[in-house]
Amino acid sequence: MFSKKVQDAMNDQIQRELESAHIYLSMAAYFDSENLPGFAHWMNVQFHEEQAHAFKFYNFVNDRGGQVVLQAIGQPPVKFQSPLAVFEKALAHEEKITGHINDLYALATEENDFASQSLLQWFIDEQVEEEKNAGDIVDTLKKVGDNYQALLMIDRELSQRQLPAEAGNDAAAS
Ligand code: MG
């Protein structure tokens, strides 16, 4: 049974995933303005991934006979100090999202909602990946410091990031 409590919490999470997409697109715009196309590309992939996350909840709420209720999303930050500052913000953001996913799982458990727990298990695993991805780049950027040459090498590496097929399909199908 899909409780109103779980439905409302998932609608809140749809808002957070769309807001995440918005934040990452703003970060992509910052990197484009700094002539770092690889960093911008990485953030653009992240933008699409977050939209796919929102669609996963959107489809699930619909499949369970619930009502999707979209909510307003806030204005994302526009100005950033440095690539490192951007990725530190991204990491902190993902840690916050992990907390919300954990709260949702706890609620689904409390409500004896096993289908929601199954969906949320995917998100729990995904958040481990999200924190690792951002965290690794934070570490690398700390080592690089002010070395512009090294920053351009990282930019080239980040330009290789691919959108997971699943994320692309989800976005396209919905
Ligand atoms: Mg997400």
Backbone and ligand atoms as CSV (ligand in chain L), in Angstrom:
chain,resi,resn,atom,element,x,y,z
A,1,MET,N,N,0.845,-1.211,0.000
A,1,MET,CA,C,0.000,0.000,0.000
A,1,MET,C,C,0.870,1.247,0.000
A,2,PHE,N,N,0.484,2.203,-0.839
A,2,PHE,CA,C,1.272,3.424,-1.009
A,2,PHE,C,C,0.650,4.509,-0.146
A,3,SER,N,N,1.297,4.810,0.968
A,3,SER,CA,C,0.687,5.753,1.911
A,3,SER,C,C,0.881,7.199,1.449
A,4,LYS,N,N,0.006,8.046,1.925
A,4,LYS,CA,C,0.077,9.481,1.621
A,4,LYS,C,C,1.404,10.047,2.129
A,5,LYS,N,N,1.859,9.526,3.268
A,5,LYS,CA,C,3.114,9.990,3.859
A,5,LYS,C,C,4.287,9.749,2.910
A,6,VAL,N,N,4.343,8.520,2.367
A,6,VAL,CA,C,5.454,8.172,1.461
A,6,VAL,C,C,5.304,8.964,0.164
A,7,GLN,N,N,4.080,9.071,-0.320
A,7,GLN,CA,C,3.834,9.856,-1.543
A,7,GLN,C,C,4.324,11.300,-1.371
A,8,ASP,N,N,3.957,11.927,-0.278
A,8,ASP,CA,C,4.364,13.324,-0.045
A,8,ASP,C,C,5.880,13.437,0.042
A,9,ALA,N,N,6.499,12.481,0.729
A,9,ALA,CA,C,7.960,12.508,0.875
A,9,ALA,C,C,8.631,12.317,-0.490
A,10,MET,N,N,8.034,11.494,-1.346
A,10,MET,CA,C,8.623,11.299,-2.680
A,10,MET,C,C,8.423,12.540,-3.546
A,11,ASN,N,N,7.298,13.213,-3.396
A,11,ASN,CA,C,7.112,14.480,-4.118
A,11,ASN,C,C,8.149,15.518,-3.672
A,12,ASP,N,N,8.441,15.524,-2.379
A,12,ASP,CA,C,9.507,16.418,-1.888
A,12,ASP,C,C,10.843,16.051,-2.538
A,13,GLN,N,N,11.061,14.752,-2.705
A,13,GLN,CA,C,12.335,14.306,-3.277
A,13,GLN,C,C,12.411,14.637,-4.774
A,14,ILE,N,N,11.277,14.574,-5.476
A,14,ILE,CA,C,11.261,14.999,-6.892
A,14,ILE,C,C,11.719,16.456,-6.970
A,15,GLN,N,N,11.221,17.270,-6.053
A,15,GLN,CA,C,11.630,18.678,-6.020
A,15,GLN,C,C,13.141,18.797,-5.821
A,16,ARG,N,N,13.685,17.987,-4.910
A,16,ARG,CA,C,15.131,18.072,-4.610
A,16,ARG,C,C,15.974,17.621,-5.798
A,17,GLU,N,N,15.509,16.587,-6.503
A,17,GLU,CA,C,16.290,16.096,-7.651
A,17,GLU,C,C,16.268,17.140,-8.774
A,18,LEU,N,N,15.110,17.763,-8.987
A,18,LEU,CA,C,15.036,18.808,-10.026
A,18,LEU,C,C,15.850,20.029,-9.620
A,19,GLU,N,N,15.836,20.338,-8.319
A,19,GLU,CA,C,16.641,21.460,-7.839
A,19,GLU,C,C,18.132,21.141,-7.997
A,20,SER,N,N,18.496,19.888,-7.766
A,20,SER,CA,C,19.885,19.464,-7.979
A,20,SER,C,C,20.268,19.685,-9.438
A,21,ALA,N,N,19.383,19.269,-10.359
A,21,ALA,CA,C,19.650,19.451,-11.792
A,21,ALA,C,C,19.916,20.923,-12.094
A,22,HIS,N,N,19.104,21.776,-11.508
A,22,HIS,CA,C,19.203,23.221,-11.698
A,22,HIS,C,C,20.555,23.751,-11.201
A,23,ILE,N,N,20.956,23.274,-10.034
A,23,ILE,CA,C,22.240,23.700,-9.434
A,23,ILE,C,C,23.398,23.273,-10.346
A,24,TYR,N,N,23.345,22.024,-10.841
A,24,TYR,CA,C,24.450,21.533,-11.664
A,24,TYR,C,C,24.496,22.246,-13.022
A,25,LEU,N,N,23.350,22.607,-13.534
A,25,LEU,CA,C,23.348,23.353,-14.806
A,25,LEU,C,C,23.975,24.735,-14.595
A,26,SER,N,N,23.716,25.331,-13.434
A,26,SER,CA,C,24.315,26.625,-13.118
A,26,SER,C,C,25.835,26.486,-12.965
A,27,MET,N,N,26.266,25.359,-12.407
A,27,MET,CA,C,27.705,25.092,-12.292
A,27,MET,C,C,28.312,24.884,-13.687
A,28,ALA,N,N,27.571,24.212,-14.564
A,28,ALA,CA,C,28.043,24.026,-15.955
A,28,ALA,C,C,28.231,25.392,-16.615
A,29,ALA,N,N,27.285,26.283,-16.385
A,29,ALA,CA,C,27.361,27.628,-16.980
A,29,ALA,C,C,28.590,28.371,-16.468
A,30,TYR,N,N,28.885,28.209,-15.184
A,30,TYR,CA,C,30.097,28.834,-14.613
A,30,TYR,C,C,31.340,28.311,-15.331
A,31,PHE,N,N,31.424,26.985,-15.501
A,31,PHE,CA,C,32.610,26.415,-16.145
A,31,PHE,C,C,32.697,26.845,-17.611
A,32,ASP,N,N,31.561,26.939,-18.285
A,32,ASP,CA,C,31.582,27.431,-19.668
A,32,ASP,C,C,32.117,28.859,-19.709
A,33,SER,N,N,31.701,29.658,-18.743
A,33,SER,CA,C,32.153,31.058,-18.725
A,33,SER,C,C,33.643,31.157,-18.391
A,34,GLU,N,N,34.181,30.127,-17.747
A,34,GLU,CA,C,35.613,30.091,-17.409
A,34,GLU,C,C,36.441,29.387,-18.487
A,35,ASN,N,N,35.812,29.058,-19.612
A,35,ASN,CA,C,36.494,28.314,-20.682
A,35,ASN,C,C,37.083,26.995,-20.211
A,36,LEU,N,N,36.281,26.261,-19.474
A,36,LEU,CA,C,36.667,24.910,-19.056
A,36,LEU,C,C,35.582,23.939,-19.553
A,37,PRO,N,N,35.602,23.625,-20.848
A,37,PRO,CA,C,34.504,22.857,-21.441
A,37,PRO,C,C,34.374,21.439,-20.895
A,38,GLY,N,N,35.488,20.838,-20.452
A,38,GLY,CA,C,35.415,19.484,-19.892
A,38,GLY,C,C,34.666,19.487,-18.561
A,39,PHE,N,N,34.979,20.454,-17.719
A,39,PHE,CA,C,34.256,20.597,-16.444
A,39,PHE,C,C,32.774,20.884,-16.715
A,40,ALA,N,N,32.529,21.745,-17.703
A,40,ALA,CA,C,31.139,22.093,-18.051
A,40,ALA,C,C,30.388,20.847,-18.525
A,41,HIS,N,N,31.076,20.038,-19.336
A,41,HIS,CA,C,30.454,18.802,-19.837
A,41,HIS,C,C,30.104,17.866,-18.674
A,42,TRP,N,N,31.031,17.727,-17.740
A,42,TRP,CA,C,30.815,16.841,-16.580
A,42,TRP,C,C,29.547,17.288,-15.831
A,43,MET,N,N,29.416,18.596,-15.639
A,43,MET,CA,C,28.253,19.127,-14.919
A,43,MET,C,C,26.972,18.968,-15.738
A,44,ASN,N,N,27.128,19.035,-17.044
A,44,ASN,CA,C,25.968,18.835,-17.912
A,44,ASN,C,C,25.457,17.397,-17.829
A,45,VAL,N,N,26.382,16.445,-17.770
A,45,VAL,CA,C,25.987,15.042,-17.586
A,45,VAL,C,C,25.278,14.898,-16.238
A,46,GLN,N,N,25.827,15.565,-15.223
A,46,GLN,CA,C,25.232,15.509,-13.884
A,46,GLN,C,C,23.806,16.072,-13.902
A,47,PHE,N,N,23.637,17.165,-14.643
A,47,PHE,CA,C,22.314,17.782,-14.822
A,47,PHE,C,C,21.317,16.754,-15.371
A,48,HIS,N,N,21.725,16.019,-16.399
A,48,HIS,CA,C,20.832,15.008,-16.987
A,48,HIS,C,C,20.568,13.858,-16.016
A,49,GLU,N,N,21.599,13.477,-15.274
A,49,GLU,CA,C,21.422,12.393,-14.290
A,49,GLU,C,C,20.385,12.764,-13.242
A,50,GLU,N,N,20.438,14.007,-12.792
A,50,GLU,CA,C,19.490,14.435,-11.752
A,50,GLU,C,C,18.061,14.462,-12.292
A,51,GLN,N,N,17.925,14.856,-13.548
A,51,GLN,CA,C,16.592,14.814,-14.156
A,51,GLN,C,C,16.096,13.370,-14.206
A,52,ALA,N,N,17.005,12.451,-14.536
A,52,ALA,CA,C,16.628,11.033,-14.577
A,52,ALA,C,C,16.218,10.541,-13.189
A,53,HIS,N,N,16.915,11.036,-12.148
A,53,HIS,CA,C,16.527,10.660,-10.777
A,53,HIS,C,C,15.099,11.136,-10.480
A,54,ALA,N,N,14.822,12.367,-10.879
A,54,ALA,CA,C,13.475,12.902,-10.652
A,54,ALA,C,C,12.436,12.032,-11.367
A,55,PHE,N,N,12.759,11.627,-12.609
A,55,PHE,CA,C,11.822,10.796,-13.377
A,55,PHE,C,C,11.616,9.425,-12.747
A,56,LYS,N,N,12.642,8.893,-12.106
A,56,LYS,CA,C,12.491,7.593,-11.440
A,56,LYS,C,C,11.416,7.700,-10.352
A,57,PHE,N,N,11.473,8.772,-9.565
A,57,PHE,CA,C,10.452,8.964,-8.525
A,57,PHE,C,C,9.093,9.279,-9.152
A,58,TYR,N,N,9.130,10.106,-10.187
A,58,TYR,CA,C,7.902,10.495,-10.909
A,58,TYR,C,C,7.170,9.249,-11.416
A,59,ASN,N,N,7.913,8.365,-12.097
A,59,ASN,CA,C,7.302,7.140,-12.633
A,59,ASN,C,C,6.806,6.234,-11.512
A,60,PHE,N,N,7.588,6.162,-10.442
A,60,PHE,CA,C,7.222,5.284,-9.331
A,60,PHE,C,C,5.926,5.750,-8.664
A,61,VAL,N,N,5.842,7.062,-8.409
A,61,VAL,CA,C,4.622,7.601,-7.770
A,61,VAL,C,C,3.411,7.310,-8.656
A,62,ASN,N,N,3.567,7.513,-9.963
A,62,ASN,CA,C,2.473,7.208,-10.895
A,62,ASN,C,C,2.135,5.726,-10.906
A,63,ASP,N,N,3.170,4.884,-10.970
A,63,ASP,CA,C,2.953,3.433,-11.032
A,63,ASP,C,C,2.225,2.918,-9.791
A,64,ARG,N,N,2.440,3.597,-8.662
A,64,ARG,CA,C,1.799,3.149,-7.420
A,64,ARG,C,C,0.405,3.755,-7.254
A,65,GLY,N,N,-0.046,4.458,-8.262
A,65,GLY,CA,C,-1.381,5.049,-8.176
A,65,GLY,C,C,-1.423,6.336,-7.376
A,66,GLY,N,N,-0.252,6.946,-7.175
A,66,GLY,CA,C,-0.182,8.208,-6.419
A,66,GLY,C,C,-0.343,9.413,-7.328
A,67,GLN,N,N,-0.199,10.569,-6.729
A,67,GLN,CA,C,-0.347,11.835,-7.465
A,67,GLN,C,C,0.981,12.581,-7.417
A,68,VAL,N,N,1.558,12.819,-8.603
A,68,VAL,CA,C,2.777,13.628,-8.652
A,68,VAL,C,C,2.390,15.094,-8.461
A,69,VAL,N,N,3.041,15.737,-7.506
A,69,VAL,CA,C,2.816,17.168,-7.289
A,69,VAL,C,C,4.160,17.881,-7.393
A,70,LEU,N,N,4.336,18.621,-8.501
A,70,LEU,CA,C,5.596,19.349,-8.673
A,70,LEU,C,C,5.599,20.577,-7.778
A,71,GLN,N,N,6.787,20.912,-7.282
A,71,GLN,CA,C,6.920,22.065,-6.391
A,71,GLN,C,C,7.911,23.061,-6.978
A,72,ALA,N,N,7.868,24.261,-6.471
A,72,ALA,CA,C,8.788,25.304,-6.945
A,72,ALA,C,C,10.223,24.923,-6.614
A,73,ILE,N,N,11.142,25.321,-7.495
A,73,ILE,CA,C,12.557,25.119,-7.182
A,73,ILE,C,C,13.242,26.477,-7.077
A,74,GLY,N,N,14.204,26.543,-6.175
A,74,GLY,CA,C,14.862,27.815,-5.880
A,74,GLY,C,C,15.895,28.192,-6.925
A,75,GLN,N,N,16.302,29.449,-6.870
A,75,GLN,CA,C,17.364,29.920,-7.767
A,75,GLN,C,C,18.697,29.320,-7.323
A,76,PRO,N,N,19.441,28.734,-8.247
A,76,PRO,CA,C,20.730,28.146,-7.872
A,76,PRO,C,C,21.808,29.219,-7.710
A,77,PRO,N,N,22.904,28.892,-7.038
A,77,PRO,CA,C,24.007,29.857,-6.956
A,77,PRO,C,C,24.559,30.151,-8.350
A,78,VAL,N,N,25.048,31.370,-8.542
A,78,VAL,CA,C,25.530,31.799,-9.864
A,78,VAL,C,C,27.043,32.010,-9.863
A,79,LYS,N,N,27.531,32.613,-8.772
A,79,LYS,CA,C,28.963,32.948,-8.722
A,79,LYS,C,C,29.708,31.923,-7.874
A,80,PHE,N,N,30.875,31.511,-8.367
A,80,PHE,CA,C,31.706,30.552,-7.635
A,80,PHE,C,C,33.141,31.063,-7.610
A,81,GLN,N,N,33.864,30.686,-6.552
A,81,GLN,CA,C,35.237,31.182,-6.357
A,81,GLN,C,C,36.254,30.483,-7.241
A,82,SER,N,N,36.051,29.166,-7.433
A,82,SER,CA,C,37.062,28.367,-8.135
A,82,SER,C,C,36.458,27.003,-8.465
A,83,PRO,N,N,37.102,26.237,-9.360
A,83,PRO,CA,C,36.628,24.879,-9.614
A,83,PRO,C,C,36.556,24.053,-8.325
A,84,LEU,N,N,37.550,24.223,-7.460
A,84,LEU,CA,C,37.528,23.470,-6.189
A,84,LEU,C,C,36.298,23.843,-5.362
A,85,ALA,N,N,36.005,25.151,-5.285
A,85,ALA,CA,C,34.837,25.601,-4.507
A,85,ALA,C,C,33.552,24.998,-5.069
A,86,VAL,N,N,33.478,24.881,-6.395
A,86,VAL,CA,C,32.284,24.302,-7.028
A,86,VAL,C,C,32.120,22.845,-6.596
A,87,PHE,N,N,33.211,22.089,-6.668
A,87,PHE,CA,C,33.086,20.658,-6.357
A,87,PHE,C,C,32.905,20.416,-4.856
A,88,GLU,N,N,33.434,21.317,-4.031
A,88,GLU,CA,C,33.164,21.191,-2.593
A,88,GLU,C,C,31.673,21.412,-2.326
A,89,LYS,N,N,31.090,22.355,-3.047
A,89,LYS,CA,C,29.651,22.628,-2.929
A,89,LYS,C,C,28.843,21.420,-3.419
A,90,ALA,N,N,29.291,20.842,-4.541
A,90,ALA,CA,C,28.600,19.674,-5.112
A,90,ALA,C,C,28.641,18.505,-4.131
A,91,LEU,N,N,29.803,18.288,-3.512
A,91,LEU,CA,C,29.946,17.186,-2.555
A,91,LEU,C,C,29.032,17.409,-1.338
A,92,ALA,N,N,29.060,18.625,-0.804
A,92,ALA,CA,C,28.207,18.937,0.356
A,92,ALA,C,C,26.736,18.738,-0.010
A,93,HIS,N,N,26.391,19.126,-1.226
A,93,HIS,CA,C,25.004,18.979,-1.680
A,93,HIS,C,C,24.608,17.500,-1.728
A,94,GLU,N,N,25.487,16.674,-2.298
A,94,GLU,CA,C,25.166,15.242,-2.400
A,94,GLU,C,C,25.073,14.587,-1.021
A,95,GLU,N,N,25.898,15.049,-0.084
A,95,GLU,CA,C,25.813,14.504,1.285
A,95,GLU,C,C,24.454,14.829,1.907
A,96,LYS,N,N,23.969,16.016,1.598
A,96,LYS,CA,C,22.643,16.412,2.089
A,96,LYS,C,C,21.557,15.539,1.451
A,97,ILE,N,N,21.686,15.312,0.144
A,97,ILE,CA,C,20.716,14.464,-0.565
A,97,ILE,C,C,20.727,13.046,0.007
A,98,THR,N,N,21.908,12.535,0.307
A,98,THR,CA,C,22.013,11.188,0.900
A,98,THR,C,C,21.198,11.116,2.188
A,99,GLY,N,N,21.285,12.173,2.993
A,99,GLY,CA,C,20.518,12.218,4.240
A,99,GLY,C,C,19.018,12.113,3.977
A,100,HIS,N,N,18.565,12.803,2.934
A,100,HIS,CA,C,17.130,12.762,2.592
A,100,HIS,C,C,16.719,11.375,2.092
A,101,ILE,N,N,17.579,10.754,1.292
A,101,ILE,CA,C,17.280,9.397,0.795
A,101,ILE,C,C,17.204,8.430,1.986
A,102,ASN,N,N,18.127,8.574,2.908
A,102,ASN,CA,C,18.110,7.708,4.098
A,102,ASN,C,C,16.822,7.912,4.907
A,103,ASP,N,N,16.404,9.161,5.049
A,103,ASP,CA,C,15.155,9.453,5.773
A,103,ASP,C,C,13.954,8.812,5.071
A,104,LEU,N,N,13.982,8.883,3.721
A,104,LEU,CA,C,12.892,8.281,2.947
A,104,LEU,C,C,12.851,6.761,3.158
A,105,TYR,N,N,14.026,6.166,3.159
A,105,TYR,CA,C,14.095,4.705,3.367
A,105,TYR,C,C,13.562,4.346,4.755
A,106,ALA,N,N,13.935,5.154,5.729
A,106,ALA,CA,C,13.464,4.903,7.101
A,106,ALA,C,C,11.940,5.004,7.162
A,107,LEU,N,N,11.386,5.983,6.453
A,107,LEU,CA,C,9.934,6.158,6.427
A,107,LEU,C,C,9.254,4.956,5.744
A,108,ALA,N,N,9.823,4.529,4.606
A,108,ALA,CA,C,9.248,3.380,3.880
A,108,ALA,C,C,9.282,2.127,4.751
A,109,THR,N,N,10.315,1.999,5.554
A,109,THR,CA,C,10.443,0.845,6.457
A,109,THR,C,C,9.370,0.914,7.548
A,110,GLU,N,N,9.230,2.103,8.104
A,110,GLU,CA,C,8.210,2.343,9.136
A,110,GLU,C,C,6.811,2.017,8.617
A,111,GLU,N,N,6.586,2.329,7.330
A,111,GLU,CA,C,5.257,2.146,6.719
A,111,GLU,C,C,5.072,0.737,6.148
A,112,ASN,N,N,6.069,-0.138,6.349
A,112,ASN,CA,C,6.029,-1.485,5.763
A,112,ASN,C,C,5.826,-1.465,4.252
A,113,ASP,N,N,6.434,-0.478,3.596
A,113,ASP,CA,C,6.293,-0.309,2.146
A,113,ASP,C,C,7.540,-0.900,1.468
A,114,PHE,N,N,7.426,-2.175,1.091
A,114,PHE,CA,C,8.599,-2.895,0.577
A,114,PHE,C,C,8.971,-2.462,-0.837
A,115,ALA,N,N,7.975,-2.118,-1.644
A,115,ALA,CA,C,8.266,-1.665,-3.014
A,115,ALA,C,C,9.070,-0.367,-2.983
A,116,SER,N,N,8.693,0.532,-2.088
A,116,SER,CA,C,9.444,1.789,-1.970
A,116,SER,C,C,10.855,1.526,-1.465
A,117,GLN,N,N,10.977,0.578,-0.539
A,117,GLN,CA,C,12.321,0.240,-0.042
A,117,GLN,C,C,13.198,-0.253,-1.185
A,118,SER,N,N,12.610,-1.042,-2.080
A,118,SER,CA,C,13.366,-1.581,-3.214
A,118,SER,C,C,13.850,-0.448,-4.129
A,119,LEU,N,N,12.958,0.489,-4.437
A,119,LEU,CA,C,13.358,1.647,-5.253
A,119,LEU,C,C,14.467,2.424,-4.549
A,120,LEU,N,N,14.269,2.641,-3.257
A,120,LEU,CA,C,15.206,3.486,-2.509
A,120,LEU,C,C,16.562,2.818,-2.336
A,121,GLN,N,N,16.576,1.480,-2.374
A,121,GLN,CA,C,17.867,0.777,-2.306
A,121,GLN,C,C,18.742,1.204,-3.484
A,122,TRP,N,N,18.129,1.345,-4.663
A,122,TRP,CA,C,18.872,1.814,-5.845
A,122,TRP,C,C,19.468,3.197,-5.573
A,123,PHE,N,N,18.673,4.062,-4.948
A,123,PHE,CA,C,19.154,5.420,-4.672
A,123,PHE,C,C,20.243,5.437,-3.596
A,124,ILE,N,N,20.150,4.528,-2.646
A,124,ILE,CA,C,21.196,4.448,-1.610
A,124,ILE,C,C,22.532,4.102,-2.269
A,125,ASP,N,N,22.506,3.118,-3.186
A,125,ASP,CA,C,23.730,2.739,-3.907
A,125,ASP,C,C,24.214,3.886,-4.786
A,126,GLU,N,N,23.282,4.555,-5.432
A,126,GLU,CA,C,23.608,5.669,-6.329
A,126,GLU,C,C,24.295,6.806,-5.556
A,127,GLN,N,N,23.823,7.058,-4.333
A,127,GLN,CA,C,24.412,8.154,-3.536
A,127,GLN,C,C,25.856,7.852,-3.145
A,128,VAL,N,N,26.173,6.569,-2.937
A,128,VAL,CA,C,27.571,6.199,-2.655
A,128,VAL,C,C,28.423,6.627,-3.844
A,129,GLU,N,N,27.939,6.343,-5.038
A,129,GLU,CA,C,28.612,6.703,-6.293
A,129,GLU,C,C,28.728,8.231,-6.424
A,130,GLU,N,N,27.640,8.934,-6.161
A,130,GLU,CA,C,27.618,10.400,-6.303
A,130,GLU,C,C,28.645,11.054,-5.378
A,131,GLU,N,N,28.685,10.590,-4.130
A,131,GLU,CA,C,29.633,11.187,-3.176
A,131,GLU,C,C,31.065,10.850,-3.553
A,132,LYS,N,N,31.274,9.636,-4.051
A,132,LYS,CA,C,32.628,9.251,-4.463
A,132,LYS,C,C,33.079,10.094,-5.663
A,133,ASN,N,N,32.201,10.243,-6.660
A,133,ASN,CA,C,32.555,11.019,-7.858
A,133,ASN,C,C,32.972,12.440,-7.505
A,134,ALA,N,N,32.146,13.122,-6.732
A,134,ALA,CA,C,32.453,14.511,-6.373
A,134,ALA,C,C,33.674,14.555,-5.452
A,135,GLY,N,N,33.736,13.621,-4.506
A,135,GLY,CA,C,34.838,13.589,-3.538
A,135,GLY,C,C,36.189,13.369,-4.204
A,136,ASP,N,N,36.234,12.485,-5.208
A,136,ASP,CA,C,37.496,12.215,-5.925
A,136,ASP,C,C,37.987,13.473,-6.626
A,137,ILE,N,N,37.056,14.211,-7.224
A,137,ILE,CA,C,37.449,15.426,-7.957
A,137,ILE,C,C,37.904,16.508,-6.967
A,138,VAL,N,N,37.241,16.602,-5.812
A,138,VAL,CA,C,37.693,17.539,-4.767
A,138,VAL,C,C,39.144,17.222,-4.384
A,139,ASP,N,N,39.428,15.946,-4.155
A,139,ASP,CA,C,40.794,15.539,-3.768
A,139,ASP,C,C,41.806,15.929,-4.837
A,140,THR,N,N,41.458,15.622,-6.093
A,140,THR,CA,C,42.382,15.927,-7.190
A,140,THR,C,C,42.616,17.431,-7.294
A,141,LEU,N,N,41.547,18.205,-7.206
A,141,LEU,CA,C,41.685,19.666,-7.347
A,141,LEU,C,C,42.503,20.261,-6.203
A,142,LYS,N,N,42.423,19.657,-5.019
A,142,LYS,CA,C,43.235,20.134,-3.889
A,142,LYS,C,C,44.713,19.918,-4.179
A,143,LYS,N,N,45.043,18.782,-4.789
A,143,LYS,CA,C,46.445,18.474,-5.110
A,143,LYS,C,C,46.968,19.414,-6.185
A,144,VAL,N,N,46.093,19.740,-7.143
A,144,VAL,CA,C,46.485,20.568,-8.281
A,144,VAL,C,C,46.795,22.012,-7.865
A,145,GLY,N,N,46.050,22.530,-6.890
A,145,GLY,CA,C,46.267,23.897,-6.420
A,145,GLY,C,C,46.148,24.904,-7.549
A,146,ASP,N,N,47.179,25.716,-7.732
A,146,ASP,CA,C,47.139,26.791,-8.736
A,146,ASP,C,C,47.772,26.397,-10.066
A,147,ASN,N,N,48.053,25.131,-10.245
A,147,ASN,CA,C,48.713,24.682,-11.480
A,147,ASN,C,C,47.714,24.638,-12.640
A,148,TYR,N,N,47.760,25.678,-13.489
A,148,TYR,CA,C,46.759,25.799,-14.559
A,148,TYR,C,C,46.900,24.685,-15.589
A,149,GLN,N,N,48.154,24.312,-15.843
A,149,GLN,CA,C,48.418,23.225,-16.800
A,149,GLN,C,C,47.703,21.933,-16.360
A,150,ALA,N,N,47.830,21.631,-15.076
A,150,ALA,CA,C,47.207,20.423,-14.533
A,150,ALA,C,C,45.681,20.545,-14.580
A,151,LEU,N,N,45.190,21.754,-14.356
A,151,LEU,CA,C,43.739,21.975,-14.410
A,151,LEU,C,C,43.209,21.668,-15.815
A,152,LEU,N,N,43.966,22.064,-16.830
A,152,LEU,CA,C,43.543,21.791,-18.212
A,152,LEU,C,C,43.578,20.292,-18.520
A,153,MET,N,N,44.509,19.587,-17.886
A,153,MET,CA,C,44.544,18.128,-18.075
A,153,MET,C,C,43.310,17.478,-17.464
A,154,ILE,N,N,42.926,17.943,-16.299
A,154,ILE,CA,C,41.703,17.421,-15.657
A,154,ILE,C,C,40.494,17.770,-16.525
A,155,ASP,N,N,40.520,18.972,-17.077
A,155,ASP,CA,C,39.408,19.398,-17.943
A,155,ASP,C,C,39.245,18.414,-19.103
A,156,ARG,N,N,40.380,17.994,-19.669
A,156,ARG,CA,C,40.317,17.045,-20.790
A,156,ARG,C,C,39.742,15.712,-20.319
A,157,GLU,N,N,40.162,15.296,-19.133
A,157,GLU,CA,C,39.689,14.008,-18.602
A,157,GLU,C,C,38.179,14.050,-18.332
A,158,LEU,N,N,37.719,15.152,-17.749
A,158,LEU,CA,C,36.290,15.243,-17.400
A,158,LEU,C,C,35.410,15.331,-18.653
A,159,SER,N,N,36.005,15.738,-19.761
A,159,SER,CA,C,35.234,15.834,-21.015
A,159,SER,C,C,34.824,14.449,-21.519
A,160,GLN,N,N,35.440,13.398,-20.941
A,160,GLN,CA,C,35.152,12.024,-21.389
A,160,GLN,C,C,33.947,11.413,-20.682
A,161,ARG,N,N,33.425,12.090,-19.682
A,161,ARG,CA,C,32.341,11.482,-18.907
A,161,ARG,C,C,31.136,11.181,-19.794
A,162,GLN,N,N,30.608,9.971,-19.635
A,162,GLN,CA,C,29.453,9.569,-20.446
A,162,GLN,C,C,28.194,9.542,-19.587
A,163,LEU,N,N,27.089,9.877,-20.213
A,163,LEU,CA,C,25.786,9.776,-19.544
A,163,LEU,C,C,25.424,8.300,-19.457
A,164,PRO,N,N,25.115,7.770,-18.245
A,164,PRO,CA,C,24.715,6.372,-18.163
A,164,PRO,C,C,23.515,6.118,-19.069
A,165,ALA,N,N,23.533,5.000,-19.785
A,165,ALA,CA,C,22.456,4.687,-20.735
A,165,ALA,C,C,21.104,4.783,-20.051
A,166,GLU,N,N,21.064,4.291,-18.817
A,166,GLU,CA,C,19.810,4.262,-18.067
A,166,GLU,C,C,19.248,5.681,-17.876
A,167,ALA,N,N,20.141,6.609,-17.547
A,167,ALA,CA,C,19.699,7.983,-17.325
A,167,ALA,C,C,19.142,8.561,-18.629
A,168,GLY,N,N,19.839,8.301,-19.731
A,168,GLY,CA,C,19.386,8.801,-21.028
A,168,GLY,C,C,18.029,8.244,-21.394
A,169,ASN,N,N,17.887,6.930,-21.199
A,169,ASN,CA,C,16.630,6.281,-21.551
A,169,ASN,C,C,15.469,6.807,-20.708
A,170,ASP,N,N,15.741,6.941,-19.409
A,170,ASP,CA,C,14.689,7.422,-18.509
A,170,ASP,C,C,14.186,8.786,-18.965
A,171,ALA,N,N,15.159,9.665,-19.256
A,171,ALA,CA,C,14.786,11.031,-19.637
A,171,ALA,C,C,14.034,11.026,-20.959
A,172,ALA,N,N,14.489,10.159,-21.885
A,172,ALA,CA,C,13.876,10.117,-23.210
A,172,ALA,C,C,12.489,9.496,-23.163
A,173,ALA,N,N,12.328,8.500,-22.288
A,173,ALA,CA,C,11.073,7.748,-22.265
A,173,ALA,C,C,9.935,8.538,-21.617
A,174,SER,N,N,10.300,9.478,-20.792
A,174,SER,CA,C,9.249,10.128,-19.997
A,174,SER,C,C,8.767,11.432,-20.601
L,1,MG,MG,MG,20.168,12.763,-7.480
